[in-house]
Each structure stands twice: as structure tokens, then as C-alpha cells.
Amino acid sequence: MQDLSTLETIIIAIVEGLTEFLPVSSTGHMIITQKLLGVPQGNAFIHAFTFIIQFGAILSVVCLYWKRFFQIDHSPAPEGASAFGRLKHRFSFYWLLLVGVIPAVVIGLAAKKSGLLDWLLDSVWVVAIMLVVGGVFMLFCDRLFEHKMKEQNEVNERRAFYIGLFQCISVIPGVSRSMATIVGGMAQGLTRKRAAEFSFFLAVPTMAGATLLDLLDLMKEDGGWATTGNIAMLILGCVVAFVVALLAMKWFVNFVSRYGFKAFGIYRIIVGAIILVMLLSGQSLVMVD
């Protein structure tokens, strides 16, 4: 017995892969998709499945940018640097990711322990409202930060930390982790391309941590979920999310570098408005029984 059919698994994984690195909220889209498919809520396995298939998306980042993830800076450290300073210089890429992920670890764990995260994840209202609010903001964000963005600006410790603070906003479903971190990078003077790429990099430790926590929570259950069918669906979901996310990332960097975020803002407003109209009219979101 499995909690998700093969078709449901593939559809949800495609949605995850397409939206994880786009500024449209992957969590929000998966919540909406599950509602449309009539997937039962409150199931421990299905709740964890939403996070665990992100592992496939994580691998797609490492695969696409493998040279960045497996590099060590061999250039001379700044003169007079301490032993720790030399170590930071040598592993600067990983140090910046660590600095950037700290705020998310603190806020994310607090939200999870308080039960706020579970409550937010069950609310389609929150998703719809934040899609519209975020969409309106994205119509103007290019113009808002245009004067700050410069090609010579690099990610440093201060910028990485501030981007990490922006990432914390994405604890609210519908905000989009990608949108929050890219906007955070642009606010710190990074170009759209550089902000998008650092957003991808920062996703790896952030999503890996979230996936591990949910996997550990799932392991604490009575074990009834660990059927051959459910494990097969987890593997299938990760594989599909990996392939789709890989393609989506390559397209997104090129698109956003040339055209900015306005199209994504319009899309968010349309989707959020449709969901709000359906909710306000009392119409069920379940399209499949």
C-alpha cells in the first residue's frame, strides 16, 4: 500500500522541480497541487514527501555548478591574516554559505518547534495572499534596486548574512525562498544573475537541512509508512525533481538576466487571485476525487 499514486508523485515532483528555483514559491505550488489532486492532508508521509523530494533539486544545483562546489581557493591569503583568516580564505565559498544559512537555521528551527511551520503549511489562504503580495512587489523590484546593482559587487560575509536574513521570510508559504534570497542579493547590490546563482548555492545547505529534519521526524513515526510503495515514490519523486530542476535553473538564469522579474510577478498575481476567488466563493480546490 502506498500513500501517493505514481501519477500524483510525478505531478508533484514536476511542480517541485519547476518552481523550486523560480521566484513563485515551490512549497505554495505543491500545497495547491496536492489540494487540486485531492491528496489527503495530515498524513505524516505526504507532509515529509513535500520536503524530501527537494533532495533531487539540491543535487541538480551541485551537478550544474559542480566546479563551484568542489573548489578551494589557492590564491595567497591577505597579508597578516590569522590562521582562521587563512582557513576562511581557502574555503571562502563554503564559509559564505555557512554565514548565509545561519539565520535560516535559527528561525526555521524556532518555527518548527513552535508548530507555526506546520500551521502555515496547511493554509491555502496564506499561500494565495502571499502569492499576490509577492507578485505585486516583483512588478517593481527591478526598478527599485536598479541603481544598486553593479557587476563588480561580489558576495562577501555581510552580503551573505543579509541574504540569509531575507531567506527567513520564506518560512511563510507563498513567499518563495528563491524570491526572498534573490531580492536580498539585489538589495545588497548584486546583479540579478549573481543574486540568482547565490540563491541556488544557498539552497543546498538550507534545503539539505530541512530535508534531513523531516526525514528524521518521519523515522520517529511507527514505521508503517516505510512500505515498498512509499519508498519507491520517494525515489521516483527525487529523480523527477532532479531532472526538471536542472532544466528550469538553466532557463531561469538566462531569462531573468535579460528580462527581470515582471513576468513572474504577473504570474503570481494571476494564480493567487484565482485561488482567492475560489476560496471566497466557497468552491472546493479539489479537482480530482
C-alpha positions in Angstrom: 0.0 0.0 0.0 1.3 3.4 -0.9 0.0 6.9 0.1 0.6 8.5 -3.3 -0.1 7.1 -6.7 2.7 7.1 -9.3 0.9 9.8 -11.3 0.4 12.0 -8.2 4.1 11.5 -7.4 5.2 12.5 -10.8 3.0 15.6 -11.0 4.0 16.9 -7.6 7.7 16.3 -8.3 7.4 18.1 -11.7 5.9 21.1 -9.8 8.7 21.0 -7.3 11.4 20.8 -9.9 9.9 23.7 -12.0 9.2 26.0 -9.1 12.0 25.4 -6.5 14.4 27.9 -8.1 11.9 30.2 -9.7 10.5 33.1 -7.6 7.0 31.7 -7.4 7.1 29.5 -4.2 7.6 25.8 -4.7 6.0 25.0 -1.3 3.0 27.1 -2.2 2.6 25.4 -5.5 2.9 21.9 -4.0 0.3 22.7 -1.4 -2.1 23.9 -4.2 -1.2 20.9 -6.4 -2.0 18.5 -3.6 -5.3 20.2 -2.9 -6.2 20.0 -6.6 -5.3 16.3 -6.8 -7.3 15.6 -3.7 -4.2 14.3 -1.8 -5.2 13.7 1.8 -3.8 16.2 4.3 -2.4 15.5 7.7 -0.6 12.3 6.6 3.0 12.2 8.0 4.4 10.6 4.9 2.9 13.0 2.5 3.9 16.0 4.6 7.5 14.7 4.7 7.4 13.8 1.0 6.9 17.5 0.1 10.3 18.3 1.7 12.3 15.1 0.9 11.9 15.3 -2.9 13.7 18.6 -2.6 16.8 16.4 -2.3 16.6 15.9 -6.0 16.6 19.6 -6.6 19.6 20.0 -4.3 21.6 17.5 -6.4 20.7 19.4 -9.6 22.4 22.6 -8.2 25.5 20.6 -7.2 25.5 18.9 -10.6 25.1 22.2 -12.6 27.7 24.1 -10.6 30.0 21.3 -9.6 33.1 23.4 -10.2 32.0 25.9 -7.6 31.1 23.2 -5.0 34.4 21.4 -5.3 36.8 24.2 -5.4 39.4 25.5 -2.9 40.9 29.0 -3.2 44.6 28.6 -3.7 45.4 32.3 -4.0 47.5 33.9 -1.3 45.6 34.9 1.8 45.5 38.7 2.8 48.8 39.7 4.4 48.7 39.4 8.2 45.7 37.1 8.2 45.3 34.8 11.3 45.2 31.0 11.0 41.4 31.2 11.0 41.5 34.0 8.4 43.7 31.9 6.1 41.3 29.0 6.6 38.3 31.2 5.7 40.1 32.4 2.6 40.9 28.9 1.5 37.4 27.7 1.9 35.7 31.0 1.2 32.8 29.5 -0.9 31.7 27.2 2.0 32.3 29.9 4.6 29.9 32.3 2.8 27.3 29.5 2.6 27.6 28.9 6.3 27.2 32.6 7.1 24.2 32.8 4.9 22.4 29.7 6.3 22.7 30.6 10.0 19.6 32.9 10.1 17.5 30.2 8.4 18.7 27.6 10.9 17.7 29.7 13.9 14.3 31.0 12.5 13.4 27.7 10.8 14.0 25.6 14.0 12.0 28.1 16.1 9.1 28.0 13.6 9.2 24.2 13.5 9.3 23.8 17.3 6.5 26.2 17.9 4.2 24.5 15.4 4.0 27.6 13.4 5.5 26.0 10.3 3.0 23.1 10.3 0.1 25.6 10.6 1.4 27.7 7.8 1.9 24.7 5.5 -1.8 23.7 6.0 -3.1 27.1 5.0 -4.1 27.7 1.3 -5.2 31.2 2.3 -1.7 32.2 3.4 -0.3 30.8 0.1 -2.8 32.7 -2.1 -2.4 36.0 -0.2 1.4 35.8 -0.3 1.5 34.9 -4.0 -0.4 38.1 -4.7 1.6 40.3 -2.3 4.9 39.0 -3.6 3.7 39.3 -7.2 2.9 43.0 -6.8 6.3 43.6 -5.2 8.0 41.8 -8.1 6.4 44.1 -10.6 8.6 46.9 -9.2 11.6 45.2 -7.7 13.8 45.6 -10.8 13.3 49.3 -10.8 13.6 49.5 -7.0 17.1 48.1 -6.9 18.4 49.0 -10.4 20.7 51.8 -9.0 22.3 49.5 -6.5 23.2 46.6 -8.8 26.8 46.6 -10.1 28.8 43.9 -12.0 31.8 44.4 -9.7 29.9 43.7 -6.5 30.8 40.3 -5.1 29.2 38.2 -2.3 31.0 38.9 0.9 30.3 38.0 4.5 28.0 40.9 5.2 26.0 40.4 2.0 25.8 36.6 2.6 24.4 37.2 6.1 21.8 39.8 4.9 20.7 37.4 2.1 20.3 34.8 4.8 18.0 37.1 6.8 15.9 37.7 3.7 15.7 33.9 3.3 13.9 33.6 6.6 10.9 35.4 5.2 10.3 32.3 3.1 9.2 30.4 6.1 5.8 31.8 5.0 4.4 29.6 2.2 3.8 31.6 -0.9 6.7 34.0 -0.4 9.3 31.8 -2.2 12.8 31.1 -0.9 14.2 31.9 -4.3 12.4 35.3 -4.5 13.4 36.3 -1.0 17.1 35.4 -1.5 17.4 37.0 -4.9 15.7 40.2 -3.7 18.1 40.1 -0.7 21.0 39.9 -3.1 19.8 42.7 -5.3 19.2 44.9 -2.3 22.9 44.2 -1.4 24.0 45.4 -4.9 24.4 42.1 -6.7 23.3 41.8 -10.3 20.2 39.6 -11.0 22.4 36.8 -12.4 24.8 36.8 -9.4 22.0 37.1 -6.9 20.1 34.2 -8.6 23.2 31.9 -8.6 24.0 32.6 -4.9 20.3 31.8 -4.2 20.9 28.4 -5.8 24.0 27.8 -3.8 22.4 28.8 -0.5 19.5 26.5 -1.3 21.8 23.5 -0.9 22.6 23.7 2.8 19.2 25.2 3.6 17.2 22.5 1.8 19.5 19.7 2.8 18.9 20.7 6.5 15.2 20.9 6.1 15.1 17.5 4.2 17.2 15.8 6.9 15.0 17.1 9.7 11.8 15.9 8.0 13.4 12.6 7.3 14.4 12.2 11.0 10.8 13.1 12.0 9.5 10.5 9.6 11.8 7.9 11.1 10.4 8.6 14.5 6.9 7.5 13.3 5.8 4.0 13.9 7.4 2.9 10.7 4.1 2.0 9.0 4.9 4.5 6.3 8.0 2.6 5.2 6.3 0.4 2.6 8.0 -0.6 -0.6 5.5 1.5 -2.5 6.2 4.7 -0.4 10.0 4.3 -0.6 9.7 3.8 -4.4 7.6 7.0 -4.6 10.2 8.9 -2.7 13.0 7.8 -5.1 10.8 8.5 -8.1 10.0 12.0 -6.8 13.6 12.8 -6.2 14.6 11.7 -9.7 11.9 13.6 -11.4 12.6 16.8 -9.3 16.3 16.5 -10.2 15.8 16.4 -14.0 13.1 19.1 -14.1 15.0 21.4 -11.7 18.2 21.1 -13.7 16.4 22.3 -16.9 14.5 25.0 -15.0 17.6 26.5 -13.5 19.5 26.9 -16.7 16.4 28.5 -18.3 15.8 30.8 -15.4 19.3 32.4 -15.2 19.2 33.3 -18.8 15.6 34.6 -18.7 15.9 36.7 -15.5 19.3 38.2 -16.7 17.6 39.5 -19.8 14.0 40.3 -18.8 13.9 40.7 -15.0 11.1 39.6 -12.7 8.0 41.3 -14.1 6.6 38.2 -15.8 6.9 36.2 -12.6 5.1 38.9 -10.7 2.2 38.8 -13.2 2.1 35.0 -13.0 2.0 35.1 -9.1 -0.8 37.7 -9.1 -3.0 35.6 -11.5 -2.5 32.3 -9.7 -3.0 33.9 -6.3 -6.1 35.8 -7.4 -7.7 32.7 -8.9 -7.2 30.8 -5.7 -8.5 33.6 -3.6 -11.7 33.9 -5.8 -12.2 30.1 -5.4 -11.8 30.3 -1.6 -14.0 33.3 -1.2 -16.8 31.8 -3.4 -16.6 28.6 -1.3 -15.6 26.5 -4.2 -13.5 23.4 -3.5 -10.0 23.3 -4.8 -10.2 19.6 -5.2 -10.3 18.8 -8.9 -9.7 15.1 -8.6 -11.6 12.7 -6.3 
